[in-house]
Amino acid sequence: MQKTVVVAGGGISGLAACYYLAKNASVSKIILLEGSSRLGGWLKSTRTEDGAVFEHGPRGIRPAGSVGKNTLTMIADIAIDSLCRGVFAGDCRQLSVRSCLPALYEAERKRRSIILGLALGGEGEGPRIDSDLTRRAKRERWSQWSLRRGMETLPEAMEEFLRGRGVEIHRDTPLQRLERTVDNCWKITLPEGSVVADHLISAVPAQALSRLLPASAEPLAAELRQIQAVSVGVVNLQYDGAVLPITGFGHLVPSSEDSAILGVVYDSVAFPDQNRHGAPSTRLTVMMGGAWFEKGIGEPDKVSHNQLLRRASKAVTSHLGLSATPTRAIVKLHKDCLPQYTVGHWKRIENISKYLEYQLLPLNLVGASYEGVSVNDCISSAQKAVGRLLRQQ
Ligand SMILES: Cc1cc2nc3c(=O)[nH]c(=O)nc-3n(C[C@H](O)[C@H](O)[C@H](O)COP(=O)(O)OP(=O)(O)OC[C@H]3O[C@@H](n4cnc5c(N)ncnc54)[C@H](O)[C@@H]3O)c2cc1C
């Protein structure tokens, strides 16, 4: 395909789309446009000088099922040895909430906290996909895996891989407007100048794409606008010593008890390799808000980091009896980070697909807004979109 494909958005979905495009020799030019100054989107890790890792987004990825195996196979293929060596499994492999408390898991996963469902629970089986890493995951019975230096290692390694394959990567380059040209290409307006693309893969959130589309694509923009996302407060805490009174991946909080707190992840139990060096420590992450943000905490725009920290500390004290002052606390407020698949979502997805098909728009949509929010789902959606695009050529 002697054509230019632009990928909008450098989160894991956009990076994965570039990866699958770059593996196909027939695509002549791939350009990744990321609006912010960093790649990875919600994959964000803080690494401290004493060796600890704090995840502000995803922390554990499921190896099971076809989408889980797909992700591990991509990692093995990126073939950066250090990255493969850095893949490691959750420590309490036999202890997932799903197997211990299936009813709670299902209820919480479906209704209350998709994020915690992702961090604590699992995904289904699917077709056979094999690689050294998937075989290792199976042999060692991983229930989830992470990367020794944090999940952000993944976008870092992907960037290196993509640059090596000639993909043009531009940060601080938000798409501002999309216009269709007479020969059915896109003219993409950027802060400085514009670029013409034969095809666009959008990996930005649905709401962001709805603001870029031309007036002629209003029916599509209207569907996209309805896919809204909720905000989540993420508070990472570190304590001296192994202070947890129980073991496990974490716990979920029913909304009837405290609507502000979604749950607490026991990171130091699940991934002890990411604890600081030296004396024992406990790392926890308190997840707050989601669909209950406004009701339980307040307007995301008006809530301070101190407020979030106070609520998180109070929850940890009352749920786990930890009253010591944390030795480290990192607070993040992720605005509109989790798309909500509300009633009618699947119908909207069908309408969007039909619209793209009938209008012959040179556009594919990938990412968490559409068909699954897990990292595995995002990578799988990118793979499918690139497959469709290449078959159309
Ligand atoms: C707190 C939290 C915990 C999570 N935990 C887990 C977990 O444990 N396991 C799991 O599997 N999943 C988890 N998830 C879900 C998963 O991390 C996300 O669904 C996934 O990372 C979304 O990736 P994405 O590339 O689709 O979108 P994003 O990460 O949102 O990336 C979109 C990118 O587009 C860019 N962008 C936006 N507008 C423009 C524009 N106009 N021009 C150019 N660029 C633009 C943004 O800057 C961003 O980089 C979690 C998510 C959150 C927020």
The ligand as an SDF file (V2000), in Angstrom:
LIG
                    3D

 53 58  0  0  0  0  0  0  0  0999 V2000
   -6.5900    4.2880   36.7220 C   0  0  0  0  0  0  0  0  0  0  0  0
   -6.6980    3.2490   35.6450 C   0  0  0  0  0  0  0  0  0  0  0  0
   -6.4050    1.9090   35.9670 C   0  0  0  0  0  0  0  0  0  0  0  0
   -6.4920    0.9290   34.9790 C   0  0  0  0  0  0  0  0  0  0  0  0
   -6.1600   -0.3540   35.2890 N   0  0  0  0  0  0  0  0  0  0  0  0
   -6.1200   -1.2900   34.3150 C   0  0  0  0  0  0  0  0  0  0  0  0
   -5.5950   -2.5940   34.5760 C   0  0  0  0  0  0  0  0  0  0  0  0
   -5.1510   -2.8970   35.6890 O   0  0  0  0  0  0  0  0  0  0  0  0
   -5.5670   -3.4920   33.5410 N   0  0  0  0  0  0  0  0  0  0  0  0
   -5.9990   -3.1590   32.2780 C   0  0  0  0  0  0  0  0  0  0  0  0
   -5.9440   -3.9980   31.3670 O   0  0  0  0  0  0  0  0  0  0  0  0
   -6.4830   -1.9170   31.9900 N   0  0  0  0  0  0  0  0  0  0  0  0
   -6.5540   -0.9900   32.9740 C   0  0  0  0  0  0  0  0  0  0  0  0
   -7.0110    0.2750   32.6950 N   0  0  0  0  0  0  0  0  0  0  0  0
   -7.5820    0.5800   31.3630 C   0  0  0  0  0  0  0  0  0  0  0  0
   -6.5110    0.8960   30.3160 C   0  0  0  0  0  0  0  0  0  0  0  0
   -5.3410    1.3890   30.9050 O   0  0  0  0  0  0  0  0  0  0  0  0
   -7.0290    1.9520   29.3290 C   0  0  0  0  0  0  0  0  0  0  0  0
   -8.3220    1.6100   28.8780 O   0  0  0  0  0  0  0  0  0  0  0  0
   -6.1090    2.0660   28.1190 C   0  0  0  0  0  0  0  0  0  0  0  0
   -4.8000    2.4020   28.5450 O   0  0  0  0  0  0  0  0  0  0  0  0
   -6.6560    3.0870   27.1250 C   0  0  0  0  0  0  0  0  0  0  0  0
   -5.7190    3.2520   26.0800 O   0  0  0  0  0  0  0  0  0  0  0  0
   -6.0580    4.1120   24.7750 P   0  0  0  0  0  0  0  0  0  0  0  0
   -4.8200    4.1460   23.9670 O   0  0  0  0  0  0  0  0  0  0  0  0
   -7.2850    3.5670   24.1310 O   0  0  0  0  0  0  0  0  0  0  0  0
   -6.4460    5.5510   25.3090 O   0  0  0  0  0  0  0  0  0  0  0  0
   -5.5720    6.6420   26.0650 P   0  0  0  0  0  0  0  0  0  0  0  0
   -4.6110    6.0110   26.9900 O   0  0  0  0  0  0  0  0  0  0  0  0
   -6.5800    7.6110   26.5980 O   0  0  0  0  0  0  0  0  0  0  0  0
   -4.7340    7.3320   24.8890 O   0  0  0  0  0  0  0  0  0  0  0  0
   -5.2790    8.3070   24.0330 C   0  0  0  0  0  0  0  0  0  0  0  0
   -4.1780    9.2410   23.6150 C   0  0  0  0  0  0  0  0  0  0  0  0
   -4.7040   10.1890   22.6980 O   0  0  0  0  0  0  0  0  0  0  0  0
   -4.1210   11.4510   22.9630 C   0  0  0  0  0  0  0  0  0  0  0  0
   -4.9970   12.4960   22.4050 N   0  0  0  0  0  0  0  0  0  0  0  0
   -6.1980   12.9460   22.8390 C   0  0  0  0  0  0  0  0  0  0  0  0
   -6.6770   13.9030   22.0070 N   0  0  0  0  0  0  0  0  0  0  0  0
   -5.7620   14.0470   21.0190 C   0  0  0  0  0  0  0  0  0  0  0  0
   -5.6740   14.8710   19.8470 C   0  0  0  0  0  0  0  0  0  0  0  0
   -6.6270   15.7560   19.5150 N   0  0  0  0  0  0  0  0  0  0  0  0
   -4.5740   14.7440   19.0510 N   0  0  0  0  0  0  0  0  0  0  0  0
   -3.5840   13.8570   19.3380 C   0  0  0  0  0  0  0  0  0  0  0  0
   -3.6120   13.0800   20.4400 N   0  0  0  0  0  0  0  0  0  0  0  0
   -4.6840   13.1680   21.2620 C   0  0  0  0  0  0  0  0  0  0  0  0
   -4.0010   11.4900   24.4720 C   0  0  0  0  0  0  0  0  0  0  0  0
   -3.0450   12.4550   24.9000 O   0  0  0  0  0  0  0  0  0  0  0  0
   -3.5790   10.0500   24.7700 C   0  0  0  0  0  0  0  0  0  0  0  0
   -2.1770    9.9000   24.7770 O   0  0  0  0  0  0  0  0  0  0  0  0
   -6.9200    1.2870   33.6560 C   0  0  0  0  0  0  0  0  0  0  0  0
   -7.2050    2.6220   33.3480 C   0  0  0  0  0  0  0  0  0  0  0  0
   -7.0960    3.5930   34.3160 C   0  0  0  0  0  0  0  0  0  0  0  0
   -7.3760    5.0240   33.9690 C   0  0  0  0  0  0  0  0  0  0  0  0
  1  2  1  0
  2  3  1  0
  2 52  2  0
  3  4  2  0
  4  5  1  0
  4 50  1  0
  5  6  2  0
  6  7  1  0
  6 13  1  0
  7  8  2  0
  7  9  1  0
  9 10  1  0
 10 11  2  0
 10 12  1  0
 12 13  2  0
 13 14  1  0
 14 15  1  0
 14 50  1  0
 15 16  1  0
 16 17  1  0
 16 18  1  0
 18 19  1  0
 18 20  1  0
 20 21  1  0
 20 22  1  0
 22 23  1  0
 23 24  1  0
 24 25  2  0
 24 26  1  0
 24 27  1  0
 27 28  1  0
 28 29  2  0
 28 30  1  0
 28 31  1  0
 31 32  1  0
 32 33  1  0
 33 34  1  0
 33 48  1  0
 34 35  1  0
 35 36  1  0
 35 46  1  0
 36 37  1  0
 36 45  1  0
 37 38  2  0
 38 39  1  0
 39 40  1  0
 39 45  2  0
 40 41  1  0
 40 42  2  0
 42 43  1  0
 43 44  2  0
 44 45  1  0
 46 47  1  0
 46 48  1  0
 48 49  1  0
 50 51  2  0
 51 52  1  0
 52 53  1  0
M  END
$$$$
